[in-house]
Amino acid sequence: MRESLKSQRAEVKQVEKEITKLEAKKAKADAKAAEEAKKAEAEAVLKKLLASGMSADEILEKLK
């Protein structure tokens, strides 16, 4: 019985380790997705400003 309990504890520890790895991987993927969304939004705003007649130099000046 003790061996079975020991085996189960080892298995739980292994599963917890895998969960920790997966959570870290998900956090990294979430951060990357958020960064890509920000980039897409910035590109959309830039295109809108350029389409409205603002020059690239004017846009850069506003960013300063």
C-alpha angles and dihedrals in degrees: 000000000000091000090053092050090047090050092049092050091051090050092049090050090051092049091049090051091052091048090053090052092049093048090052090048091050092049090052092049091047091051091049092049091050091050091049090050090052090049092050091049092050091049091050092051091047092051090048092051092047091047090052089059101261113140124233089246091054091050092050091049091054090051092059 
